[in-house]
Amino acid sequence: MIDLRSDTVTLPTPEMRRAIAEALLGDEQKREDPTVLELERRVADLLGQEAAVFLPTATMANQIALKLHGRPGDVLLAHETSHVLVYEYGGAAAHAGLMTVGLAGRAGRVTSEQVRAACEPSSKVADQRVAVLSLENTHNNAGGRVWPLGELEDVVGTARELGLAAHLDGARVLNAAVALGVDPSEIAGRFDTATLCLSKGLGCPLGALLAGSAELIERAWREKHLFGGAMRQSGIVAAAGVYALEHHVDRLADDHARARLLAERLEGAGVPVDLEQVESNFVQIDVAPLGLTRAEALARLRDEGVGLSATIHPTVMRAVTHLGITDDDIDRAAELIPRALGAAGVGHADRTDHAAAAKRTPSGISRDPNPR
Ligand SMILES: Cc1ncc(COP(=O)(O)O)c(C=O)c1O
């Protein structure tokens, strides 16, 4: 199967497996694993932060960050379709006791005005303060959209002015940096804390980091123990991260180029793709104009040997490029997808209709259990 369901499906390359096999190890909980320490140092530098802590998942990194920034009863602001609000099982409430307020916004982005409006003084006599703003870049549910640096600076600046902590869910922040052609620190360095995931475009089997000030990361260590995420000889997996930072960052540009090529070829073959949305390694396809349900479309594609996946938007599915996808795979997928969807012959007029239909599509959010 040409597996375009997600960039989480990657398997370690032979070279990465070699790095894993040769890793120097120690007891991570005692801060004695040299490979973990090296990975943490590299990620802190890369993200423009003082320190970083190695964790099993990006979800745990986000959840620990929220605990660092808020007290029970405080409010978390985030885009309404962001990972922290939609896919983390209510962790913000369960772990940090935070109330969540989802903000609507185009392309996974929110504005300073929205943040300001959400921070109007509470009508409650006791304070119920907005404590933390979490932004996601690239934004998964928006289709891998990238924040322009100026907009990000503006919104994070507003958060600071209002006394909010700013967290970046940068599970795919390296995709954002590569897409913008900037150093990752220019994005992540302006936040109080930033999550980086190793098991998406970077191609590691597992792992994530939370970066921030030395003081915040020291506090994060306590939370890591509390979550049961303090490990032992975890350099065995951190080694994959060190390898990926050396070999798999620049190549994210290839994933982006392949996504764009696929999108252009699909669009040319009459598949409803909005090229404007393709900014990193995701291609979103709206099946509504084709007269298919998404379940039918996904089943037909599976039968043809192409794996796509559902998104939060009820009629939209996505193709995600990654380390395991070659130019030949893109070539083949660009032939198989239109055929499976019966798209051939859908002309430009239909595509114009698609744009209108996309605008009409209710922002109704489906809780697909497995869209990542
Ligand atoms: C934006 C974003 N944040 C966080 C996560 C969580 O990653 P993990 O599966 O490592 O917990 C994901 C996973 O898809 C994601 O897309």
The ligand as a Gaussian input file, in Angstrom:
#p B3LYP/6-31G(d) Opt

LIG

0 1
 C       -0.226000      18.865000      16.293000
 C       -0.063000      17.632000      17.118000
 N        0.251000      17.739000      18.416000
 C        0.423000      16.674000      19.203000
 C        0.275000      15.402000      18.706000
 C        0.432000      14.218000      19.636000
 O        1.483000      13.395000      19.292000
 P        1.699000      11.975000      20.029000
 O        0.949000      11.008000      19.224000
 O        3.182000      11.797000      20.021000
 O        1.182000      12.103000      21.426000
 C       -0.064000      15.225000      17.359000
 C       -0.230000      13.860000      16.804000
 O       -0.704000      13.678000      15.731000
 C       -0.239000      16.367000      16.549000
 O       -0.576000      16.254000      15.263000

